[in-house]
């Protein structure tokens, strides 16, 4: 039997970041279909591992000497089809824009070649007081050059 190894944090490619996730029992409702709010977990993992693959350690982020964090500012989601327990999903994440204190990401979840959902997510960078902080030019370039 040939075993295919998939990196735990996914991988960067010409079209952005790709993360593979399995659907577990805890992700489903009583009918065995993935509960709609669980898709947010898959999207968050995709965004987190996208940043990780770009070399961004979110737990260690400091901007202008202040601890900083990314927060979701806005999200639009289109649910197109359902996933079920034991399905293998692919979470695709790519940058649409990155400027100032925010970035807009397009995220898609696929099962095989079937698109299950699409989301547009606006992320803001803030300090611990909740004030916006500009994305570094280095991070903007990394995100936009995917």
Secondary structure, 3 states (H helix, E strand, C coil): CCCCCCCCCCEEECCEEEEEEECCHHHECCCCEECCCHHHHHHHHHHHHHHHHCCCCHHHCEECCEEEEEEEEEEEEEECCCCECCCEEEEEEEEEEEECCEEEEEEEEEECCEEEEEEEEEEEEEECCCCECCCCHHHHHHHHCC
